[in-house]
């Protein structure tokens, strides 16, 4: 089977606490509600693509505990191929404890668990070599080595997309081995500043500083301001969709799903950005990283509405 997209990143169980405010040092706040959902940046994006009707799979690692069982069951229910998930009897599955305030802003604490114990020898290479896009997201620790080694074996016809997150952005030049094989970079503005060591005054200057990596498409996610994208020939800025934000958890992952869907379906750069913005808007209207992810019909109806206007 040929997949449209295979993800490779941390898999976590998200425990999201709704709080009146995010407490700082020597401060207190109170919990209003708790929602538990399956997460992980790569997993969120792959689930988003699956809901849009694409064939998807995921590479990662879980422990043989209750959290791991829940994560695997969720992938099955979402139609994501899970044979690339490595199950180990030792350790614990990844967890994220998140605190979301009344404005939808968040603070996250990550317990990576067995996510950071992946070796190249454990990866199903047949799965990876039969996809159009390999989508990479960050690990807290040593599993980045498995990603780097995998990219060295990857056939050139497979497109690599990368969302570095803040963790990988802080690697700076140490991320070079991955950036040199990246075709599509999906990054937010704060992460771009960190990755380029805060030397530049504008997005254009920051993007130009990455030209030695020969990245085909760079998309900078701007939150409620939309996104800015370039393919080396066309530079565009697309405004976001106005919605009531309940939770920003997974918004960037949702954007990735929409953008990659457009790219896979041979949409223009502008159209792919619009789809990314819309999928992200659907996400933030709900709590959790995947609860609001739309299906193909909802996205298609929105595109037809936009086309008429």
C-alpha positions in Angstrom: 0.0 0.0 0.0 1.2 3.5 -0.8 0.4 6.1 1.9 -0.2 9.8 1.3 1.6 10.6 4.6 3.5 8.9 7.3 4.2 10.7 10.6 7.2 10.2 12.8 7.2 11.9 16.2 6.3 11.7 19.9 2.9 10.2 20.9 1.4 11.4 24.1 -1.7 11.3 26.2 -2.8 14.9 26.8 -4.3 15.8 30.1 -5.7 19.3 29.7 -6.8 21.2 32.7 -9.1 24.2 32.2 -8.0 26.9 34.7 -9.0 30.4 35.6 -5.5 31.6 34.8 -2.0 30.1 34.3 -0.2 30.4 37.6 3.3 32.1 37.7 5.9 31.8 40.4 4.4 32.0 44.0 0.9 32.3 42.6 -2.2 30.1 42.6 -5.0 29.3 40.3 -7.9 26.8 40.3 -9.0 24.0 38.0 -12.4 24.3 36.4 -12.4 21.1 34.3 -10.2 18.2 33.0 -10.3 16.8 29.5 -8.1 13.8 28.4 -7.3 13.3 24.7 -4.7 11.5 22.5 -2.0 13.8 21.2 1.5 14.3 20.0 2.3 16.8 17.3 2.9 14.3 14.5 -0.1 12.1 15.6 -2.4 15.2 15.6 -1.4 16.1 12.0 -1.7 12.5 10.7 -5.1 12.1 12.3 -6.2 15.4 10.7 -5.1 14.1 7.3 -6.9 10.8 7.9 -10.1 12.7 8.7 -9.7 14.4 5.3 -9.8 11.0 3.6 -6.1 10.3 3.1 -4.2 7.1 3.7 -2.0 7.6 6.7 0.3 5.8 9.1 2.4 6.7 12.1 5.8 5.8 13.5 6.4 6.1 17.2 6.7 4.2 20.5 4.4 3.4 23.4 4.7 1.3 26.5 2.4 -1.6 27.3 0.4 0.4 29.8 -3.1 1.8 29.9 -2.1 5.0 28.2 -0.4 3.1 25.4 -3.5 1.0 24.9 -5.6 4.1 24.7 -3.3 5.8 22.2 -3.2 2.7 19.9 -7.0 2.3 20.1 -7.4 6.0 19.1 -5.3 5.6 16.0 -7.3 2.6 15.0 -10.6 4.5 15.4 -9.2 7.4 13.4 -8.2 5.1 10.5 -4.5 5.6 10.9 -2.2 2.6 10.2 -0.5 1.7 13.5 1.9 -1.1 12.5 4.7 1.4 12.7 4.1 1.9 16.5 6.7 0.1 18.5 5.3 -1.4 21.7 7.6 -2.0 24.6 6.9 -3.8 27.9 9.3 -1.4 29.7 8.8 2.2 30.8 5.8 4.4 30.4 4.0 6.0 27.5 4.4 9.7 26.9 2.2 12.1 28.7 1.5 15.9 28.5 0.0 17.8 31.4 -1.5 21.1 30.0 -3.1 24.1 31.6 -5.5 26.1 29.4 -6.8 29.5 30.6 -10.0 31.3 29.8 -8.5 33.0 26.7 -7.4 29.6 25.3 -3.7 30.2 26.0 -1.8 27.2 27.5 1.3 26.0 29.4 2.5 22.4 28.8 4.6 20.0 30.8 5.9 17.0 28.8 6.8 13.6 30.2 8.3 11.9 27.1 8.5 8.4 28.6 9.4 5.8 25.9 9.1 8.3 23.1 12.8 9.0 23.5 13.9 5.4 23.2 13.5 4.8 19.4 16.3 3.2 17.4 16.5 3.0 13.6 16.5 -0.8 13.7 13.0 -0.8 15.3 11.5 1.3 12.5 9.4 -0.3 9.7 11.3 0.9 6.7 8.9 -0.7 4.3 6.2 1.6 5.7 8.4 4.7 5.3 9.5 3.9 1.8 5.9 3.6 0.6 4.7 7.1 1.4 4.5 10.4 -0.6 5.2 12.5 2.5 7.2 11.8 5.7 6.2 14.3 8.3 8.6 14.8 11.2 8.0 16.5 14.6 10.2 16.8 17.6 11.3 14.5 20.4 12.6 15.8 23.7 15.7 13.5 23.7 17.7 10.9 21.8 15.1 9.8 19.2 16.2 12.7 17.0 19.1 10.4 16.1 16.8 7.8 14.6 15.1 10.6 12.5 18.5 11.7 11.2 19.6 8.2 10.4 16.3 7.5 8.7 16.6 10.5 6.4 20.0 9.3 5.2 18.2 6.1 3.9 15.2 7.9 2.5 14.7 7.8 -1.3 14.9 11.3 -2.8 11.4 11.1 -4.3 9.8 11.1 -0.8 8.9 14.6 0.3 9.9 15.5 3.9 7.9 18.0 5.9 9.1 19.2 9.3 7.5 21.0 12.2 10.4 21.6 14.5 8.4 23.0 17.5 10.3 25.0 20.0 12.4 22.0 21.1 14.1 21.5 17.7 14.2 25.2 17.0 16.4 25.6 20.0 18.9 23.2 18.3 19.8 26.0 15.8 22.6 24.9 13.6 22.6 21.4 15.2 19.4 20.8 13.3 21.2 21.0 10.0 21.2 17.3 9.2 17.4 17.4 9.2 16.9 20.8 7.6 19.1 19.8 4.6 16.7 17.0 3.8 13.5 19.0 4.5 11.3 20.0 1.6 8.5 21.7 3.5 9.2 23.6 6.7 6.2 24.4 8.9 7.2 26.7 11.7 5.6 29.5 13.8 7.2 32.9 14.1 8.6 32.5 17.6 10.3 29.2 16.6 11.7 30.8 13.4 13.2 33.6 15.5 14.8 31.0 17.8 16.0 28.8 14.9 17.7 31.8 13.2 19.2 32.9 16.6 17.1 36.2 16.7 19.6 38.0 14.4 17.1 39.3 11.9 14.4 42.0 11.9 11.8 40.5 9.5 10.3 37.2 8.3 11.9 37.7 4.9 15.4 38.1 6.4 14.9 35.0 8.7 13.7 32.9 5.7 16.7 34.1 3.6 19.0 33.0 6.3 17.8 29.4 5.7 18.4 29.4 2.0 21.6 27.3 2.2 19.3 24.3 3.3 17.5 24.4 -0.1 14.0 24.1 1.5 11.4 24.2 -1.2 8.5 25.6 0.8 8.7 27.6 4.1 5.4 28.4 5.9 5.4 30.6 9.0 2.4 30.2 11.2 1.3 33.5 12.7 -1.5 32.4 15.1 -4.6 34.6 14.8 -2.8 36.7 12.2 -2.8 33.8 9.7 0.3 32.6 7.9 3.1 33.7 5.6 4.5 31.3 3.0 7.1 31.2 0.2 8.1 28.7 -2.4 11.1 30.8 -3.5 9.1 32.5 -6.3 5.8 33.5 -4.6 5.5 35.2 -1.2 2.0 35.3 0.3 0.3 36.2 3.5 -3.1 34.7 4.2 -5.4 36.0 7.0 -6.9 33.7 9.6 -10.6 32.8 9.9 -12.3 34.7 12.7 -13.5 32.2 15.3 -14.0 32.0 19.1 -10.8 30.5 20.5 -11.4 28.0 23.3 -8.0 26.2 23.3 -4.9 26.7 21.1 -3.6 23.2 21.8 -2.8 21.5 18.5 -3.6 24.5 16.4 -0.3 24.4 14.6 -0.6 20.6 14.0 -4.1 21.2 12.6 -2.7 23.9 10.2 -0.1 21.4 9.1 -2.8 18.8 8.3 -4.7 21.3 6.2 -1.6 22.6 4.4 -0.2 19.2 3.6 -3.6 18.1 2.4 -3.6 20.9 -0.1 -0.1 20.1 -1.2 -0.8 16.4 -1.7 -3.9 17.4 -3.7 -1.8 19.7 -5.9 -3.4 22.8 -4.7 -1.6 26.1 -5.1 0.5 27.6 -2.3 -2.3 30.1 -1.6 -5.0 27.4 -1.5 -3.0 25.2 0.7 -2.5 28.1 3.2 -6.2 28.8 3.2 -7.0 25.1 3.9 -4.4 25.1 6.7 -5.9 28.2 8.3 -9.4 26.8 8.1 -8.5 23.4 9.7 -6.6 25.3 12.4 -9.7 27.5 13.0 -11.9 24.4 13.4 -9.4 23.1 15.9 -9.2 26.1 18.3 -13.0 26.2 18.5 -12.8 23.0 20.6 -10.7 21.8 23.6 -7.9 19.3 22.8 -5.7 18.9 19.8 -8.0 16.6 17.7 -11.6 17.1 18.8 -12.3 19.9 16.3 -10.4 18.5 13.3 -12.9 18.6 10.4 -13.7 15.9 7.8 -13.4 16.3 4.0 -17.0 17.3 3.6 -16.7 20.3 6.0 -13.5 21.5 4.4 -14.8 21.0 0.8 -18.0 23.0 1.7 -15.9 25.9 3.1 -13.7 25.9 -0.1 -16.8 26.1 -2.3 -18.1 28.9 -0.2 -14.8 30.8 -0.6 -14.8 30.2 -4.3 -18.2 31.7 -4.7 -17.2 34.8 -2.8 
